[in-house]
């Protein structure tokens, strides 16, 4: 089992920055990648950024150049640095961990990010 806990959300003005963290605990040996998703009210959950154990990165076009995903040396903590935030970035942000040998995907509880105009 993998347990994920997100933190770092909050209220920020447009143009500001926030840094989200996702701490993974438990048996993470099967995890090969971790992702950040977000879900705005009335919208589907969407993939924002991802990082693999080998260091490959993915960013949705809407956040390229503004968001940076990184992990610590143990790869048990993944961060999402969010700069130049826009009101349309307002959403609940979720951390996801998965791997080919994991019995399932693992999700955190989410952290609210609100960007005021």
PADRENVO-886620 format. One record per residue: residue number from 1; chain; residue in three letters; x, y, z of N, C-alpha, C in turn. Coordinates in steps of 0.05 Angstrom, whole numbers, plus 5000, padded with zeros to 4 digits. Example, Ala and Ser with C-alpha at 12.3 -4.5 7.8 and 13.67 -1.06 7.14 Angstrom:
REM residues 2
+-----+---+-----+------+------+------+------+------+------+------+------+------+
|   k | c |   r |  n.X |  n.Y |  n.Z | ca.X | ca.Y | ca.Z |  c.X |  c.Y |  c.Z |
+-----+---+-----+------+------+------+------+------+------+------+------+------+
|   1 | A | Ala | 5264 | 4886 | 5156 | 5246 | 4910 | 5156 | 5264 | 4934 | 5156 |
|   2 | A | Ser | 5257 | 4955 | 5142 | 5273 | 4979 | 5143 | 5258 | 5001 | 5157 |
+-----+---+-----+------+------+------+------+------+------+------+------+------+
***
This chain:
REM residues 117
+-----+---+-----+------+------+------+------+------+------+------+------+------+
|   k | c |   r |  n.X |  n.Y |  n.Z | ca.X | ca.Y | ca.Z |  c.X |  c.Y |  c.Z |
+-----+---+-----+------+------+------+------+------+------+------+------+------+
|   1 | A | Unk | 5017 | 4976 | 5000 | 5000 | 5000 | 5000 | 5017 | 5025 | 5000 |
|   2 | A | Unk | 5009 | 5045 | 4985 | 5022 | 5071 | 4984 | 5003 | 5092 | 4994 |
|   3 | A | Unk | 5012 | 5108 | 5013 | 4996 | 5129 | 5024 | 5007 | 5156 | 5015 |
|   4 | A | Unk | 4990 | 5173 | 5003 | 4999 | 5199 | 4993 | 4986 | 5222 | 5008 |
|   5 | A | Unk | 5001 | 5241 | 5016 | 4990 | 5265 | 5029 | 5000 | 5290 | 5016 |
|   6 | A | Unk | 4981 | 5306 | 5005 | 4989 | 5331 | 4993 | 4988 | 5354 | 5013 |
|   7 | A | Unk | 5003 | 5374 | 5008 | 5003 | 5398 | 5025 | 5012 | 5422 | 5008 |
|   8 | A | Unk | 5008 | 5445 | 5019 | 5018 | 5469 | 5006 | 4998 | 5486 | 4991 |
|   9 | A | Unk | 4973 | 5477 | 4990 | 4953 | 5493 | 4976 | 4945 | 5518 | 4992 |
|  10 | A | Unk | 4929 | 5535 | 4980 | 4921 | 5559 | 4994 | 4909 | 5579 | 4975 |
|  11 | A | Unk | 4907 | 5603 | 4985 | 4896 | 5625 | 4969 | 4918 | 5644 | 4962 |
|  12 | A | Unk | 4920 | 5651 | 4936 | 4941 | 5669 | 4927 | 4929 | 5687 | 4905 |
|  13 | A | Unk | 4941 | 5710 | 4903 | 4932 | 5729 | 4882 | 4944 | 5721 | 4855 |
|  14 | A | Unk | 4931 | 5728 | 4834 | 4941 | 5723 | 4807 | 4969 | 5734 | 4804 |
|  15 | A | Unk | 4986 | 5718 | 4792 | 5014 | 5725 | 4789 | 5032 | 5715 | 4811 |
|  16 | A | Unk | 5019 | 5705 | 4832 | 5034 | 5694 | 4855 | 5043 | 5666 | 4851 |
|  17 | A | Unk | 5055 | 5655 | 4872 | 5067 | 5628 | 4871 | 5058 | 5611 | 4894 |
|  18 | A | Unk | 5057 | 5585 | 4890 | 5052 | 5566 | 4911 | 5069 | 5541 | 4905 |
|  19 | A | Unk | 5077 | 5527 | 4926 | 5091 | 5502 | 4922 | 5076 | 5480 | 4936 |
|  20 | A | Unk | 5067 | 5460 | 4920 | 5053 | 5437 | 4931 | 5073 | 5414 | 4936 |
|  21 | A | Unk | 5068 | 5399 | 4956 | 5084 | 5375 | 4962 | 5066 | 5351 | 4964 |
|  22 | A | Unk | 5077 | 5329 | 4956 | 5063 | 5303 | 4959 | 5083 | 5284 | 4972 |
|  23 | A | Unk | 5076 | 5275 | 4996 | 5093 | 5257 | 5011 | 5082 | 5229 | 5008 |
|  24 | A | Unk | 5099 | 5211 | 4999 | 5091 | 5183 | 4996 | 5102 | 5166 | 5018 |
|  25 | A | Unk | 5086 | 5148 | 5029 | 5096 | 5130 | 5050 | 5085 | 5102 | 5044 |
|  26 | A | Unk | 5095 | 5083 | 5059 | 5087 | 5055 | 5054 | 5107 | 5042 | 5035 |
|  27 | A | Unk | 5098 | 5021 | 5022 | 5114 | 5007 | 5004 | 5113 | 5020 | 4976 |
|  28 | A | Unk | 5133 | 5036 | 4970 | 5133 | 5051 | 4945 | 5150 | 5038 | 4924 |
|  29 | A | Unk | 5159 | 5013 | 4929 | 5178 | 5001 | 4910 | 5166 | 4996 | 4882 |
|  30 | A | Unk | 5139 | 4994 | 4881 | 5127 | 4989 | 4854 | 5123 | 5015 | 4839 |
|  31 | A | Unk | 5125 | 5038 | 4852 | 5118 | 5064 | 4839 | 5140 | 5071 | 4819 |
|  32 | A | Unk | 5131 | 5077 | 4795 | 5151 | 5085 | 4774 | 5146 | 5114 | 4765 |
|  33 | A | Unk | 5124 | 5125 | 4773 | 5119 | 5153 | 4765 | 5099 | 5165 | 4784 |
|  34 | A | Unk | 5101 | 5192 | 4787 | 5081 | 5206 | 4803 | 5071 | 5230 | 4787 |
|  35 | A | Unk | 5046 | 5235 | 4790 | 5033 | 5255 | 4774 | 5018 | 5275 | 4792 |
|  36 | A | Unk | 5014 | 5298 | 4781 | 4996 | 5318 | 4793 | 4972 | 5322 | 4774 |
|  37 | A | Unk | 4949 | 5319 | 4785 | 4924 | 5325 | 4771 | 4910 | 5348 | 4785 |
|  38 | A | Unk | 4891 | 5360 | 4771 | 4874 | 5380 | 4784 | 4846 | 5377 | 4774 |
|  39 | A | Unk | 4827 | 5386 | 4791 | 4799 | 5385 | 4783 | 4786 | 5410 | 4793 |
|  40 | A | Unk | 4776 | 5426 | 4773 | 4762 | 5450 | 4779 | 4732 | 5444 | 4782 |
|  41 | A | Unk | 4717 | 5460 | 4795 | 4688 | 5455 | 4799 | 4674 | 5452 | 4771 |
|  42 | A | Unk | 4659 | 5430 | 4769 | 4644 | 5426 | 4745 | 4660 | 5415 | 4721 |
|  43 | A | Unk | 4686 | 5410 | 4726 | 4703 | 5400 | 4705 | 4715 | 5373 | 4712 |
|  44 | A | Unk | 4725 | 5359 | 4691 | 4737 | 5334 | 4696 | 4766 | 5337 | 4707 |
|  45 | A | Unk | 4775 | 5317 | 4720 | 4802 | 5317 | 4731 | 4821 | 5316 | 4707 |
|  46 | A | Unk | 4842 | 5333 | 4708 | 4861 | 5334 | 4685 | 4890 | 5331 | 4695 |
|  47 | A | Unk | 4906 | 5319 | 4679 | 4934 | 5315 | 4685 | 4949 | 5342 | 4681 |
|  48 | A | Unk | 4964 | 5350 | 4701 | 4979 | 5375 | 4700 | 5008 | 5370 | 4694 |
|  49 | A | Unk | 5020 | 5352 | 4710 | 5049 | 5347 | 4707 | 5055 | 5319 | 4717 |
|  50 | A | Unk | 5078 | 5309 | 4709 | 5086 | 5282 | 4717 | 5116 | 5280 | 4718 |
|  51 | A | Unk | 5126 | 5262 | 4734 | 5155 | 5256 | 4735 | 5158 | 5227 | 4739 |
|  52 | A | Unk | 5177 | 5215 | 4724 | 5182 | 5186 | 4727 | 5207 | 5182 | 4743 |
|  53 | A | Unk | 5211 | 5157 | 4752 | 5235 | 5151 | 4767 | 5260 | 5156 | 4752 |
|  54 | A | Unk | 5259 | 5154 | 4725 | 5282 | 5159 | 4709 | 5286 | 5189 | 4703 |
|  55 | A | Unk | 5268 | 5206 | 4713 | 5271 | 5234 | 4710 | 5257 | 5247 | 4687 |
|  56 | A | Unk | 5242 | 5231 | 4672 | 5226 | 5242 | 4650 | 5204 | 5259 | 4662 |
|  57 | A | Unk | 5199 | 5282 | 4648 | 5179 | 5301 | 4657 | 5157 | 5305 | 4636 |
|  58 | A | Unk | 5134 | 5311 | 4646 | 5111 | 5318 | 4628 | 5097 | 5342 | 4640 |
|  59 | A | Unk | 5089 | 5360 | 4622 | 5073 | 5383 | 4631 | 5050 | 5387 | 4611 |
|  60 | A | Unk | 5027 | 5393 | 4621 | 5005 | 5401 | 4603 | 5012 | 5428 | 4591 |
|  61 | A | Unk | 5002 | 5433 | 4567 | 5009 | 5458 | 4554 | 5001 | 5482 | 4570 |
|  62 | A | Unk | 4979 | 5480 | 4585 | 4969 | 5502 | 4600 | 4987 | 5512 | 4623 |
|  63 | A | Unk | 5006 | 5495 | 4631 | 5024 | 5502 | 4653 | 5053 | 5503 | 4646 |
|  64 | A | Unk | 5059 | 5496 | 4621 | 5087 | 5497 | 4612 | 5099 | 5524 | 4616 |
|  65 | A | Unk | 5123 | 5525 | 4627 | 5137 | 5550 | 4632 | 5129 | 5563 | 4658 |
|  66 | A | Unk | 5108 | 5553 | 4671 | 5100 | 5565 | 4696 | 5102 | 5545 | 4720 |
|  67 | A | Unk | 5098 | 5520 | 4715 | 5099 | 5499 | 4735 | 5124 | 5482 | 4732 |
|  68 | A | Unk | 5135 | 5473 | 4754 | 5158 | 5455 | 4753 | 5153 | 5432 | 4773 |
|  69 | A | Unk | 5156 | 5408 | 4763 | 5153 | 5384 | 4780 | 5181 | 5373 | 4786 |
|  70 | A | Unk | 5184 | 5365 | 4811 | 5210 | 5354 | 4819 | 5206 | 5334 | 4841 |
|  71 | A | Unk | 5227 | 5318 | 4846 | 5225 | 5299 | 4868 | 5251 | 5300 | 4884 |
|  72 | A | Unk | 5250 | 5291 | 4909 | 5274 | 5291 | 4925 | 5290 | 5266 | 4919 |
|  73 | A | Unk | 5313 | 5263 | 4931 | 5331 | 5241 | 4925 | 5319 | 5214 | 4931 |
|  74 | A | Unk | 5302 | 5213 | 4950 | 5289 | 5187 | 4957 | 5266 | 5181 | 4939 |
|  75 | A | Unk | 5257 | 5201 | 4924 | 5234 | 5199 | 4907 | 5208 | 5194 | 4922 |
|  76 | A | Unk | 5209 | 5199 | 4948 | 5185 | 5196 | 4964 | 5169 | 5222 | 4968 |
|  77 | A | Unk | 5181 | 5243 | 4959 | 5167 | 5269 | 4960 | 5169 | 5282 | 4932 |
|  78 | A | Unk | 5146 | 5289 | 4922 | 5144 | 5303 | 4896 | 5133 | 5330 | 4901 |
|  79 | A | Unk | 5144 | 5350 | 4888 | 5135 | 5377 | 4891 | 5126 | 5389 | 4865 |
|  80 | A | Unk | 5108 | 5408 | 4867 | 5099 | 5422 | 4843 | 5102 | 5452 | 4849 |
|  81 | A | Unk | 5122 | 5465 | 4838 | 5125 | 5493 | 4841 | 5108 | 5507 | 4820 |
|  82 | A | Unk | 5091 | 5524 | 4829 | 5072 | 5537 | 4812 | 5077 | 5568 | 4813 |
|  83 | A | Unk | 5085 | 5579 | 4790 | 5091 | 5607 | 4789 | 5071 | 5620 | 4769 |
|  84 | A | Unk | 5070 | 5646 | 4770 | 5053 | 5662 | 4752 | 5025 | 5650 | 4751 |
|  85 | A | Unk | 5014 | 5645 | 4775 | 4988 | 5632 | 4777 | 4966 | 5650 | 4765 |
|  86 | A | Unk | 4946 | 5636 | 4753 | 4924 | 5649 | 4740 | 4898 | 5640 | 4754 |
|  87 | A | Unk | 4877 | 5656 | 4752 | 4851 | 5647 | 4764 | 4842 | 5620 | 4753 |
|  88 | A | Unk | 4849 | 5614 | 4728 | 4840 | 5588 | 4717 | 4857 | 5565 | 4728 |
|  89 | A | Unk | 4877 | 5570 | 4744 | 4891 | 5548 | 4758 | 4877 | 5540 | 4783 |
|  90 | A | Unk | 4856 | 5554 | 4790 | 4840 | 5547 | 4814 | 4828 | 5519 | 4811 |
|  91 | A | Unk | 4834 | 5502 | 4830 | 4825 | 5474 | 4829 | 4834 | 5460 | 4855 |
|  92 | A | Unk | 4824 | 5435 | 4858 | 4835 | 5417 | 4878 | 4857 | 5402 | 4863 |
|  93 | A | Unk | 4881 | 5402 | 4875 | 4904 | 5388 | 4863 | 4908 | 5362 | 4877 |
|  94 | A | Unk | 4911 | 5341 | 4861 | 4915 | 5314 | 4871 | 4941 | 5302 | 4862 |
|  95 | A | Unk | 4953 | 5287 | 4880 | 4977 | 5272 | 4873 | 4969 | 5243 | 4867 |
|  96 | A | Unk | 4982 | 5231 | 4847 | 4976 | 5204 | 4839 | 5003 | 5189 | 4836 |
|  97 | A | Unk | 5004 | 5164 | 4845 | 5027 | 5148 | 4842 | 5019 | 5122 | 4829 |
|  98 | A | Unk | 5035 | 5113 | 4810 | 5029 | 5088 | 4797 | 5054 | 5074 | 4787 |
|  99 | A | Unk | 5051 | 5049 | 4779 | 5072 | 5033 | 4768 | 5061 | 5008 | 4756 |
| 100 | A | Unk | 5075 | 4996 | 4738 | 5065 | 4972 | 4724 | 5060 | 4949 | 4743 |
| 101 | A | Unk | 5076 | 4948 | 4765 | 5073 | 4926 | 4783 | 5057 | 4934 | 4808 |
| 102 | A | Unk | 5046 | 4958 | 4809 | 5029 | 4966 | 4831 | 5002 | 4953 | 4827 |
| 103 | A | Unk | 4989 | 4945 | 4849 | 4962 | 4932 | 4846 | 4941 | 4952 | 4836 |
| 104 | A | Unk | 4946 | 4978 | 4841 | 4927 | 4999 | 4832 | 4941 | 5026 | 4832 |
| 105 | A | Unk | 4928 | 5046 | 4822 | 4938 | 5073 | 4825 | 4932 | 5082 | 4854 |
| 106 | A | Unk | 4948 | 5100 | 4863 | 4944 | 5111 | 4890 | 4939 | 5141 | 4888 |
| 107 | A | Unk | 4920 | 5151 | 4904 | 4913 | 5180 | 4903 | 4915 | 5192 | 4931 |
| 108 | A | Unk | 4923 | 5217 | 4932 | 4921 | 5232 | 4956 | 4894 | 5244 | 4960 |
| 109 | A | Unk | 4890 | 5259 | 4982 | 4864 | 5269 | 4988 | 4859 | 5296 | 4974 |
| 110 | A | Unk | 4879 | 5308 | 4963 | 4876 | 5333 | 4948 | 4882 | 5357 | 4966 |
| 111 | A | Unk | 4890 | 5379 | 4953 | 4895 | 5404 | 4966 | 4884 | 5426 | 4949 |
| 112 | A | Unk | 4869 | 5445 | 4961 | 4856 | 5466 | 4947 | 4875 | 5488 | 4940 |
| 113 | A | Unk | 4875 | 5496 | 4915 | 4890 | 5520 | 4906 | 4869 | 5540 | 4895 |
| 114 | A | Unk | 4869 | 5564 | 4906 | 4851 | 5585 | 4897 | 4867 | 5609 | 4889 |
| 115 | A | Unk | 4863 | 5618 | 4864 | 4878 | 5641 | 4854 | 4857 | 5663 | 4849 |
| 116 | A | Unk | 4860 | 5685 | 4863 | 4842 | 5707 | 4860 | 4852 | 5727 | 4839 |
| 117 | A | Unk | 4833 | 5739 | 4825 | 4840 | 5758 | 4804 | 4844 | 5786 | 4815 |
+-----+---+-----+------+------+------+------+------+------+------+------+------+
***
